[in-house]
Amino acid sequence: RIMSANEQVLPPVSPVTGRVVLRVRMPQKLRNIELGLLLLALGLSALSLALVQWGALGELDWSLLTYAAGLAGLTLGVHLALRLVARDADPFIVPIATMLNGLGITMIHRLDLAGGASGWDAAGVRQMAWTAVALVIAIGVLLVVRNYRVLLRYRYLAMLAGIILLTMPLWPGIGRTVNGATLWVNLGGIVFQPGEIAKIALAIFFAGYLMTARESLSTVGKKLWGIRWPRVRDLGPLLVIWVVAMGVLVFQRDLGTSLLYFGLFLAMLYVATNRVLWIGLGGGLFVVGAVLAATQIGYVQGRVMGWLDSFDPDIYNAVGGSYQLVQGLFGFAEGGFIGRGLGQGQPSFVPLANSDYIVAALGEELGIVGIFALLGLYLLLVSRGLRVGFMGTDDFGRLLSAGLGFVLALQVFIVIGGVTRIIPVTGLTTPFLAAGGSSLVANWVIVALILRLSDDARASVRHDAGVAA
């Protein structure tokens, strides 16, 4: 909830002494906690990589473990950067992201072993290389963006960048269609998904726009049936984002990205105004668009039929049918409660297991216990981002932190919800886990921005509490 200008956050007072009780950890203690958790995450990642090799090959590949040691050094570089330029940053975010990233590399390498890939042809080695690039960029963001409020000045530039990035896959000559979805761009031999970067740009724009417009969105409008309805002109941004989301669905044939962008805007709109009405209006718009798409667009019809009648033989055997979904469900069933063990399963039976269905591959070898642990890590990561939003000292910081947290939460829900047949399958990647360089870079940039926001929020709380004391 965004506080009004008249509300104040007062430090707790001891009922015995009447003095202010300071419960804000000192920066050095925060960084020491982070270092301990980071070493634990790196150790568990190295152990899982070794277990995969031992389980699948019966021996260890020391060259790959050497690459992993180099990545560990870069991860510690992020920690050192925080000690230098963000001493008050949240101590749990980097270890959680590192653990998720390490599990992703482990499972991608496991699938390489099953497919016989090696060297630079192996997706696991490429994922390590992209992880190194992502960590360097995250360090750069921490060093360059010392004051996140500067981003507010560029909110409309961020909007323009987001629109350009969203439409780039449709540009002739550089757009690429893979598995029926037009999401990729080929620039000079480098293939990436511009939509992954667009979600960050749009989160910055949404935060800046809603900070300036939240008063009119929450208090202005006519009252009807006991509800204050927004003005028609205030509905403009909601309709524009709805049109953009539907455009992504129709022209790029990507249900997941469409749901992600529209869901992000609705979540940030609710945080800014605290009005459930906006969720109802936005949700109604999306349902109308989804129903129209499901009845008029063959691609969406196939996804819905594969979701509702996954085990129908005709749908299962059809081109683009439910074969991948059912194979993923069989993988979960094969894993059972505690899993087959790292390196002991057969995750390669699921098509695209290293990207869209990496959660199903992990479920087979780690079981439901491992999946719940994985979801627990995501829950902690998202909750830390939202917590920064509650601690923030200004509206822009609160909205931006909440938006970045919701980006991760929505993406996890959309991907895992599709794999487990809660919602129709989409083409999004699982944050930090799935193979893909653009997704990995974008998610580490999100981590860097949340760290910067948390550093400012904690430093302000500590300063205010010290002044009050």
N, C-alpha and C positions, 0 to 999 in steps of 0.2 A: 504494500500500500504506500502511495506517495503522501508524505506528511505535508500538512499545510504550513505556512510560514509562522503561525502562532504556536505550533506544537514544539516542545523541547524534549530532548533526551537527557534525563538527569542521571548521574551516577548513583549506584546504590549506597545507602547510608547504614552503618552498623546500628542496630537497636540498643546495643550495650554502651558503646562509647560515643555514639552520635557523630562519628567521623566518617568521611567518605571511604568506601572500600574499593580499591583499585584491583580489578581482575583481568587486566590486559597484560598478556605475556610480553616480555621484552623481546626485541628483534633477534638478539643472539640466540635466545632459547627457541624461538620459532624456527630459525635456520638449522639449529642442531636437531630438532625433531624431524625436519624435512630430510636432513642428511641420513639419519638413521633409517627412516622409512624408504628412502631412495636406494640405499644399499640393500635393504631387504628385497625391494622390488627387482633390482638388478640380479641379485642372487637367485631368486625364484625363476626369473626369466631364463637365466643361464642353465639352471637345473632342468627346466622343462625342455629346453633345446637339446640338452644332453640326453634326457630320457627318450625323446623322440628318435634321436639317432640310434641309441642303444636298442630301443624296442623294434625299430624297423630294419636296422642293418646289423645289429650285434656288435657295433664298434663306434668309435667317436671320430668325427671329422674335425680335426684340430684347426684346419684353415678357416672353417666357418665360425668356430668359436673365437678365433682371432679377430674376425670382422665384428663379432658381437662385443668383444672387449673394446674395440675402437668406438662403437656406438655408446658403450657405457661411459667412456671418457667424454664424449660430447654431451651426454645427459648430465654428467657432473659439471660440465661447462655451463649448463643452464642454471644449476644450483649456485655456481660461483657468481654468475651474472646477477642473480637475485641477492646475493650477499652484498654486491657492490651498489646496485641501483634500485632494489626493491626489498629492503630488509624486513618490511612489515607484511610482505605478501603471504597469502595462505600457505601453510606448510604441507598440506595434504594433496594439492592438485597435481603437482609434478610427479610424485610417486605413483598416484593412481593412473595418470596418463601413461607413464612408463611401463607399468604392469600390463595395461591393456595392449600397448604397442608391442611389448615383448611376447605376449600370448599370440598376437596376430602373426608375428614373424615366425613363431614356432609352428603354428598350424599350416601356414603357407609353405614352410620348408618340409613339413610332413607330407603335404600333397605333392611337392616336387619329388620327394623320394619315391612316392607311389607311382608317379608318372615317369621316373627315370631321368628327369631334367637335372642338369648340373651346370656349373659355371655361370656366366652371365645370361644363359638361356633360362636359368632357374628364376621363378618369380620371387622366391625367398631372398635371393641375393639382391635382386632389383628393389625389393621392399626395404632391405637394409640400406641401400644407397639412397632411396627416397627418404628414409627416416633421418639419415645424416643431413640431407638438404633441409628437411623440415626443422630439425633442431637448430641448425645454423640460422635459418630465417627467424625462428622463435627468439633466439638470442638477439638477433638484429632488432626485432620489434621491441624487446625490453630495453635495449640501449637507445633506440631512436625515439620511441614514444614515452618520453619522461612525464608528460602531462596529458592524460587522455582527453581533457577538455578541449584541446586543440582540434580534435576530430569533429567537434560540434560546428566549427567554422566551415567544414567541408561536407556538410550533410547533403546538400543538393548535388555536389560533385559525386558523392557516394551513390546517390540515386541514379545519376547519369551512368556511372560506371556499372552499377548493377544491371541497368537495362541493356547496356551494350554487351555485357558478359552473358546475359540471358539469351540475347538474340544471335550471338556469334555462331552457334552451331547451325543456324539457318542460312548463314552467308555462303554464297556459291564459291566453290574453290577450296574452302578451308573446313567446312562442316563435314562431319563423318557420322554415318548411321551404323550402329552396331547392335545386333540382335533386335532390330526393329525400332530402337530409340535413337533419336538424333540429339545426342548430348555431348559429342566429342568434337574437338577442333584440332586440326593438324597445322602447326606453324613451324616451318623449317625442320620437319621431321620429329618435332616434339608433340605428342598427342596428350591432351589433357581435357578435363571437364571444367569449363569456365563457370558453370553453375555453382561449383563448390566455393569459389571465391566470391561469387555474387551474393551468397547468403550472408557473408560478413558485411559487405557493402550495404545491403538492404537493412541489416540490423542496425548499422550506424545511422542510416537515413531515418528509419522508423523511430529510433530513440530521439533524434533531433526534432523531427516533425511533431511527435506526440508530446514532447516537452513544451512546445510553444502552443499547441492546439488543445491540450487536455481540458482546459477550463471550458471552452466552448463545446467540446464533445461531451462533457459530463454535466454541465449545468444549464446550457442554453437549449431552448426548444419548447414546443407547446405540449401541454399536458392533456392526455386523453386516456380515459379508463383508468385513471390513477397512475399512469406511467408517463414520464416526460420523454417524448420522442425527439430524436435529433432533427435538426434542420436538414433540408434537402442538400444544401451546399456542403454540410458537414459529412454527408454520406458519400461525397465525391471520392475521397481517398480509398474508402472501403470498396467502392465499385471499381475503381481503377485497379486495385490489387486483385480483385476477383477476376476482372477481364484478363490481367496478366497470367494469373494461375490457370484459367481456362485455356489461354493461348498456349501455354506450355503443354497442357494436356493434349490439345488438339494437334498442334503443329510439330511438337517434339515427341509426342507419344510417350510421355513420362508421367504416370499417375503419382508416383512418390514425390517427385520434386514439386509438382503442383500443390499437393497436400502440405508439403513442408513450408513453402513460402506463405500460403494463405494461413496456415495454422500459426506460424510465427507472428504474422501481423495481428491476428486476433488475440493471441496471448499477450502481446505487448500492449494492445489497445485496452484489454481488461485491466492489466497492471496499472496503466496510466489513469484510467477513469474510475475503476472499481465498480463498473456497471455491468451486470450480467446481461443486460439488454443487448449489448454489442455482440456478445457471444451467441445469443439467440439469432440476431439478424445475420451475422456472418455465417453461422452454422447452417441457417436456412438457405442462404445463397449457395453455399457449397453443396448442400444436398440436392438443390435444384439442378446445379451444373452437373453433378455426378450422375443423377438420374438421366438427364438428357444425353450425357456421354455414353452411359451404359446401354441406352436404347438406340443411339444413332451411330456410334463409332465402333467398328468391328474389333479393334484392338482392345478397347475397354470391355466389350462384351465377352471376349475370350477370357480376360482376367477374372471377370465376375463368375462366369460359368465354371472355370477351373477352381475357383474358391468354393462355390456352393456344392458342386458335384465332382469333387476331386477324384473319387474312386470309380466314377463311371468309365467303363472300358473305352467308349468312343472318345470321351474327352481326354482320358489318360494317354491314348495312342495318337491323338491328333497333333498336327504340327503346331507348336506353341501352346500345347495343352497343359495338363497338370502333372506330366511325368516328373519334372524337376521338383515340384512341391511334394508329391507323394514319396519320392526317393528321400527327400529331406526328413519327412515324417518317419520313414522306416529307419533312417539313421538315428533319430532321437530314440525310437523304440529299441534299437539294438544296443544303445548305450545304457539304457535302464537307469538304475539309481546311482551307481558309482562309476559307470563307464567301463569301456574295454581297456583303458590305460593308454597313455601317450605312446604312439607308434604301433599300437596293437589292433586298431580298427581298420575299416575299409572305407574311409571318407571319400575316396576318389570315385565311388559309384554315383555320387551326386554331381550333376553337371554344374559347372561354375562354382565349385565348392570353395575356391580361394577368394571369391569376391562376394557375390550375392548370398551364398549359402554357407559362409564360413561358420556361422553360429551352429548350423546343423552338424558340421564336421566336428566342432568342439563338443557338441552334445553327445556324439557317439563315443568319443574317447574320454571325456570327463564326466559324462552322466548328468543327471538332473542336479546333483550336488554342485558340480562345476558350473552349470548354467546359472544356478541361483547365486553362486559366488560372483560370477561375471555380472549379473544384473545388480548385485550389491555394489560392485565397483562403480558401475554407471550411476546408480542412485546416489552414491557418495559424491561423485564428480558433479552431477547436476545440482545436488543440494548445496555444495560449496559455492557454486556460481550464483544460485538464488540467494544464498545467505549474504553474499557480497552486496546484492541488490538491496537487502534490508538494512545493511550497515552503511550504505552509501551516503555521502554528505551533500549531494546535489541530485536533482531530478534526472539529468542526462546520464550520470553514472549509474543510478539505480535502474533506469530503463535499459541501458546498454548491457549491463551485467545480467539482468533478467532475460533479455533477448538472447544473449549468447548461451545462457543456460538452457533456454527453451529450444534453441537450435539443436543442441545435443540430445535433449530429452525427446523431442519429436522425431528426430532421425532414428534413434534407438527404437522407439515404439513402432514406427512405420516399418522398419526392417524386420525386427524380431516378431512383430505382430503378423507380418506376411509369411514369414518362415514357419510360424506355429499355427497358421490358418485362422488367426483372429480377424484379420482383415485381408482383402485381396493382395496378392504379391505385387511388389513394386520393384523398381530398379535401383533403389538407393544403396549406398554402401554402409556397412556398420562402422561407426567411428573408431579409428585407431586399429581395428582388427583386419578389415578387408584389404585385399591388394589394390593398390591405386595410389599414384603419387600425388595428384591434385587434392584428393580427399585428405590424405595424411598431412600435407602442408597446411591446408585450410584449418584442420582441427588443432594443429599445434599453434597456429596463429591465434585461434580462439582461446587456447590455454594461456598464451602470453598476454592477451588483452585482459582476461579475467584476473591474472596475477597482478597486472598493473592496477586494475581497479581495486583489488583487495588491498594492495599496498597503500593506496591513498586512503581508503576507508579506515583501515586499522590505524594508520598513522594519525588520522584526524581524531578518532575516538581516544587514542592514547594521549594525544595532546590536550583534548578537551577535558579528559578526566584528570590529567595532571594539573591543569589550570584551576579546575574546581576544587581539587584537594588543597 
